[in-house]
């Protein structure tokens, strides 16, 4: 594939996100789609109350338009589109109910679970129809396993785990935008190496859209992406890992997201079993904030860790 197409994809989605920002942010503000901040979190976050959220629409729309422009309408195209926009839709409904309808919990746990399951099953059907390989390889080795029909439940678990892990990471200005762009850069390189045209284009458009969103989301954020963005990003990332046969490598490339999710699991488990917390607050980025780190220090350190994980993933992937 021509690398020029990749660069054009990144540039187009970046410019679209930068153009959409000034259009959508005032609209979200007029609609009073403002973020409610947890009172038990870092006190420095309280001043962010009312900052427009649901900015994930900017990311998803930029990705959609750029992807439509540069991709071919193959079966892989539909898998990626359903994963990104489907999970993004679940996040959008959750955001809308919380903010516009003033129901603080948004979708119920069952509704959110059902939405994610529905789109995961659609993705599995598409994978089956395109005779996608059900073999899973161990990165850096020649060892592989044929999962057969068990591959599809595995994909569903991947979709759930990745989207929710990415969602946990969205809690500090610019954190998910930067770590997401880094992870998708790694997947762009691996997709190019594997000659997975649509996955490479999709990953590239996501890189551009996330960098464009950072123009407005870097500290101090003018807009938050909300679940609309984070679930869509996570769904798209899992789909790219599946299509490029980097299912296991996703754990390494998305190492930051794994750590964020593990911190929540450990915190909840420890409190239920021992009545004690391991961290000052979870997800773990809040622990560092409450330990005295500035928001910018947390973000830059997590970006750096994300770059290390992504580089390791690229090396193993090759």
Buried (B, 14 or more C-beta within 10 A) or exposed (E): EEEEBBEBBBBBBBBBBBEBBEEBBEEBBEEEBBBEBEEEBBEEBEEBEEBBBBBBBBBBBBBBBBBEBBBEEEBBBBBBBBBBBBBBBBBBBBBBBBBEEEEEEBBEEEBBEEBBBEBBBBBBEBBEEEEBEBEBBEBBEEEEEEBEEEBBEBBBEBBBBBBBBBBBBBBBBBBBBBBBBBBBBBBBBBBBEBEBBBBBBBBBBBBBBBBBBBBBBBEEBBBBBBBBBBBBBBBBBBBBBBBBBBBBBBBBBBBBBBBBBBBBEBBEEBEEEEEEBBBBBBBBBBBBBBEEBEBBEBBBEBBBBBBEBBBBBBEBBE
